[in-house]
Amino acid sequence: MNVIFDQIINRDAIGSYEKVNFNEVHYLASQEESNDAKQDEQRVLFLGIDLQNDFIEGGALGVPGSHEDVYSIMRFIYRNLSKITNIAVSLDTHSMDQIFHPSWWIDQKGNHPEPLTIITIEDVELGKWKPLYNFEQSIKYVKGLEQQGQKQLCIWPFHCIEGTPGAALESQFSKMIHYHSIVRNTEVKKIVKGLDPLSEKYGIIEPEYSQEDQTDYDLLNYIGEFDKVVVAGEAESHCVYESVKQLAEHFVSIESFTNNIYVLKDGMSCIPGFEDETESGWKQLSDKYGVKLVESSELIL
């Protein structure tokens, strides 16, 4: 490597919304020897989940530990610059009025729910919470979500509003992945998710519940072209876990693929309160599909 890590990123600026000078990123990347990813014999995808400002400490839905997660991820990418073929990132993207935001619901006194309120089937049947929009579809959604054994409807703080700084990639991480793309002559694949006002989409492949098939088959085909997939991001308990779970379920018949899904333990953190169920979930994915949880420093590509 001709350019040292600290020339590319500023650790102290993680989560600071620092403006990215892509001319400088391009200049630094041009100092490295050309290393075209098309020549890779082993195709490796790094999949970054929702590494956006609103999920970094200090953001609207900041995850404790996310600063260190981002740093570990960037060190991993830097160390494996010539081994990672492509980078794909998901971008949680919302409007103000969505079923999981406070503005969608009111109680009998006309108050909106506080963030982290759980809305259950019983709540809506008793009239404790009433949707202001799409009444019948909203009720069906809460029932369908709970009856299918998925997570209950959680009301989240307003976050990742389309077009706002909170929805943008964390600046230092953005510099690193675009640096990689220039050196390796690839494009960063950006996966926008979460625009449907009537569903939650923690995972990148499909929503938590829908009456229609909203599976992203094009994305599945894209990811299926790789020999190894390395995953990290925020939050571990929700969008990272659900994304890996969906990938494992859809590729269940291809053991050679599911056995080569690697999740960076030091590249993700839980939303507080969800640690136990997340740990149990990872054990199930490991036992059933062969998904591997590893420290970034121990993974050799």
Secondary structure as GFF3:
##gff-version 3
##sequence-region A 1 301
A	DSSP	alpha_helix	5	8	.	.	.	ID=ss1
A	DSSP	three_ten_helix	11	13	.	.	.	ID=ss2
A	DSSP	alpha_helix	22	29	.	.	.	ID=ss3
A	DSSP	three_ten_helix	37	39	.	.	.	ID=ss4
A	DSSP	beta_strand	44	49	.	.	.	ID=ss5
A	DSSP	three_ten_helix	53	55	.	.	.	ID=ss6
A	DSSP	alpha_helix	66	79	.	.	.	ID=ss7
A	DSSP	beta_strand	86	92	.	.	.	ID=ss8
A	DSSP	three_ten_helix	102	104	.	.	.	ID=ss9
A	DSSP	beta_strand	105	106	.	.	.	ID=ss10
A	DSSP	beta_strand	118	119	.	.	.	ID=ss11
A	DSSP	alpha_helix	121	125	.	.	.	ID=ss12
A	DSSP	beta_strand	130	131	.	.	.	ID=ss13
A	DSSP	alpha_helix	135	147	.	.	.	ID=ss14
A	DSSP	beta_strand	153	154	.	.	.	ID=ss15
A	DSSP	three_ten_helix	165	167	.	.	.	ID=ss16
A	DSSP	alpha_helix	171	184	.	.	.	ID=ss17
A	DSSP	beta_strand	189	193	.	.	.	ID=ss18
A	DSSP	alpha_helix	217	223	.	.	.	ID=ss19
A	DSSP	beta_strand	228	233	.	.	.	ID=ss20
A	DSSP	pi_helix	236	240	.	.	.	ID=ss21
A	DSSP	alpha_helix	241	250	.	.	.	ID=ss22
A	DSSP	alpha_helix	255	258	.	.	.	ID=ss23
A	DSSP	beta_strand	261	264	.	.	.	ID=ss24
A	DSSP	three_ten_helix	265	267	.	.	.	ID=ss25
A	DSSP	alpha_helix	275	289	.	.	.	ID=ss26
A	DSSP	beta_strand	292	294	.	.	.	ID=ss27
###
